[in-house]
Structure formats: structure tokens, C-alpha cells
Amino acid sequence: MNRRQYIKNTAAALGLTLTGISMSEMLVSCQTQAQLDWKPVFFTNNQAALIAEIAETILPKTKTPGAKEMAVPQFIDKMVKETMDEASQESLVEGLKTFEDEVKSKYNTDFISLKAEQKKEFLEKLDKEKPRSGLSMWGIDLEKDAPKPTFFKIIKGLTLFGFYTSEEIGRNVLVYDPVPGEYIECMPLKGQNSWTE
């Protein structure tokens, strides 16, 4: 084989290889994973991004930090991994798929791509559809034949729990009153409420 023929064959083989790589890249790019600045321990990147968006819609950044800024999505991810049994985890993931299907059927796009007003409107609708779940304590149902919490109610509960139990919110937003705290028998007040000291 002469040199010219060898170069032609090598170029053809290289072209086929590159075509194969670019085709596989195109197929994989259709299922691109969302980019996160944290690594989920239970959810996939796309699921975690969706949970983060739901949490941020429930508690957006205003004068106080938003859910994302307070690492609420990471809290939810860890709580689902460490406190839920396998059946509850599967049910939650199934609820996540159903949630996204409902969004796509109504808006023809995914939840993350919606405008802020649409996200709020959709979540408020879900909140009103089933306004209450059955009473339970430590995973034990306290009502007979009580309604089970929906996917949205579970995520909303975890969002609020993660947000309001964080140190930042406890110290700087809510009234922080360590118990039992320091006893000061006679403390002069300088315009502040006595119950915050």
C-alpha cells in the first residue's frame, strides 16, 4: 500500500470514528443532566434541580434568604435518603414524575422553564386541591383511614421544616431564645421587648 492510499484510509477511519462520537454525543445530549453546585445523595441531578425549583417557588428570596440560598434542596435530598423507607422513597419519586407530567400536559414545558407566576399558580392549585393530610406523629397515623399526604404536601413540609430549623433563620429571622438560657435577675430594658432577651 502506498503512502497516499494509507493517508486516505486513515482519514476515512478517523472520519467514521469522529462521526460515531458526535452521534453518540448528540444522543446523550438529549438526556442531559442538570448542572448543580452540589451532589445529591438520593435524587438524580434532574430530580434535584426540580426539587430545588419547587422549594424556591415555595420560599423565594425576598428580604430573607430563599430556599436555595439556605440549602433546603440539599436538606430535602438528605432527609429523603436517611429518614424514608424504600416504599416511601419510591412513592416520592413516582410523585415527582406525575408532577412533571401534569406540568407538561398543562403548559407544554417542564416546571423549571415556567415563568415565576406560572410556577406559583401551579403550586397554589396543588395546595388547594387536597388542603389537608391525615394527622400523624412519628410516622404513626393518628386518624383511621386518614388521607395520605400528596407529593407536593411532602415536599412543602420538608421545605418549611428545612428552612425554619436552619441556624441562620433561627438566629436572624425568627426570635432566637435558647432554653434554658442565661438567668439575669434584674436586667434594664432599653426599648426592646422583654420576651426577646
C-alpha positions in Angstrom: 0.0 0.0 0.0 1.4 3.4 -1.0 1.5 6.4 1.3 -1.3 8.2 -0.4 -3.7 5.3 -0.1 -2.7 4.9 3.6 -3.5 8.6 4.4 -6.9 8.2 2.6 -7.7 5.1 4.6 -6.6 6.7 7.9 -8.7 9.9 7.1 -11.7 7.7 6.3 -11.4 5.7 9.5 -10.9 8.9 11.6 -13.9 10.5 10.0 -16.1 7.4 10.8 -14.8 7.5 14.4 -15.5 11.2 14.8 -18.9 10.7 13.3 -19.6 7.9 15.7 -18.5 10.0 18.7 -20.5 13.1 17.6 -23.6 10.9 17.0 -23.3 9.4 20.5 -22.8 12.8 21.9 -26.0 14.0 20.2 -28.0 11.1 21.6 -26.6 11.6 25.1 -27.2 15.4 25.0 -30.9 14.7 24.6 -30.8 13.3 28.2 -28.5 16.0 29.6 -28.3 16.1 33.4 -29.0 19.4 35.1 -25.9 21.2 36.4 -25.9 21.6 40.2 -23.3 23.1 42.5 -23.9 20.2 45.0 -24.0 16.4 44.6 -27.4 14.8 45.5 -27.2 11.7 47.7 -30.6 10.3 46.7 -32.1 12.2 43.7 -30.7 12.4 40.2 -29.4 15.8 39.1 -32.6 16.5 37.2 -34.8 15.4 40.1 -32.7 17.5 42.5 -32.9 20.6 40.2 -36.7 20.2 40.1 -37.0 19.8 43.9 -34.8 22.9 44.2 -37.1 24.9 41.9 -40.2 23.8 43.8 -38.6 24.7 47.1 -37.5 28.1 45.8 -41.0 28.8 44.5 -42.5 28.0 47.9 -39.9 30.1 49.7 -38.4 32.7 47.2 -35.7 35.1 48.2 -37.1 38.4 49.5 -35.7 40.3 52.4 -34.9 36.9 53.8 -32.9 34.3 52.0 -34.6 31.9 49.7 -34.8 28.1 49.9 -31.9 27.6 47.6 -29.7 30.0 49.5 -30.5 28.2 52.7 -29.6 24.8 51.2 -33.1 23.5 51.6 -32.9 21.3 48.5 -29.8 19.6 50.0 -31.7 19.1 53.2 -34.7 17.5 51.4 -32.4 15.2 49.5 -30.7 14.1 52.7 -33.9 13.7 54.6 -35.4 11.5 51.9 -32.3 9.4 51.8 -31.9 8.9 55.5 -35.4 9.0 57.0 -37.7 7.5 54.5 -38.2 3.8 53.9 -37.8 2.3 50.4 -41.6 2.3 49.7 -41.9 6.0 50.7 -38.9 6.9 48.5 -40.4 5.1 45.5 -43.7 6.8 46.1 -42.0 10.2 46.2 -40.1 9.6 43.0 -43.3 8.4 41.3 -45.0 11.6 42.6 -42.2 13.6 41.1 -42.7 12.0 37.7 -46.5 12.6 38.0 -45.9 16.2 39.0 -43.7 16.8 35.9 -46.2 15.1 33.6 -49.0 17.3 34.9 -46.9 20.4 34.3 -46.1 19.3 30.8 -49.7 18.5 29.9 -50.8 21.9 31.2 -48.0 24.2 30.0 -46.3 22.1 27.3 -42.9 22.5 29.0 -41.2 21.5 32.2 -41.6 23.2 35.6 -38.1 24.7 35.6 -38.8 26.5 32.3 -42.1 28.1 33.5 -42.3 31.8 34.4 -42.4 32.6 38.1 -46.1 33.4 38.0 -46.9 30.1 36.3 -44.9 28.2 38.9 -46.7 29.9 41.8 -50.1 29.4 40.2 -49.5 25.7 39.6 -48.2 25.1 43.2 -51.1 27.1 44.7 -53.6 24.9 42.7 -51.9 21.7 44.0 -52.0 23.2 47.6 -55.8 23.8 47.3 -56.7 20.5 45.7 -56.1 18.5 48.8 -55.8 21.0 51.6 -55.1 18.5 54.4 -53.5 15.2 55.1 -54.2 12.9 58.0 -52.8 13.6 61.4 -49.7 11.5 62.2 -46.9 11.5 64.7 -43.5 9.9 64.2 -44.8 8.1 61.2 -47.9 6.7 63.0 -51.3 7.6 61.6 -53.5 9.1 64.4 -56.7 9.0 62.2 -58.4 6.0 60.9 -58.5 5.9 57.1 -56.8 9.3 57.0 -55.9 10.8 53.6 -52.2 10.2 52.7 -50.1 13.3 52.0 -49.6 14.1 48.4 -46.2 14.5 46.7 -46.5 18.3 46.9 -47.5 18.3 50.6 -44.5 16.2 51.5 -42.1 18.5 49.6 -43.8 21.6 51.0 -43.5 20.1 54.6 -39.8 19.3 54.1 -39.1 22.7 52.6 -40.6 24.6 55.5 -39.0 22.2 58.0 -35.6 22.6 56.5 -35.9 26.4 56.2 -37.3 27.2 59.6 -35.0 24.9 61.5 -31.8 26.3 59.9 -29.4 28.2 62.2 -29.4 31.3 60.0 -33.2 31.6 60.1 -33.4 30.7 63.8 -30.8 33.3 64.8 -31.5 36.2 62.3 -35.1 35.9 61.2 -37.1 34.2 64.0 -36.8 35.1 67.6 -33.9 33.0 68.9 -34.5 32.1 72.6 -32.0 29.5 73.8 -33.6 27.4 76.5 -32.9 27.3 79.4 -30.7 30.3 78.6 -28.9 32.7 81.0 -30.7 33.9 84.1 -30.4 37.6 84.6 -32.3 38.5 87.8 -32.6 42.2 87.1 -32.0 43.4 83.6 -32.6 47.0 82.5 -34.6 47.3 79.2 -33.5 49.8 76.5 -36.7 49.8 74.4 -36.6 46.1 73.4 -39.3 43.6 74.2 -38.6 41.7 77.4 -39.5 38.3 75.8 -36.8 38.6 73.1 -34.0 38.8 75.7 
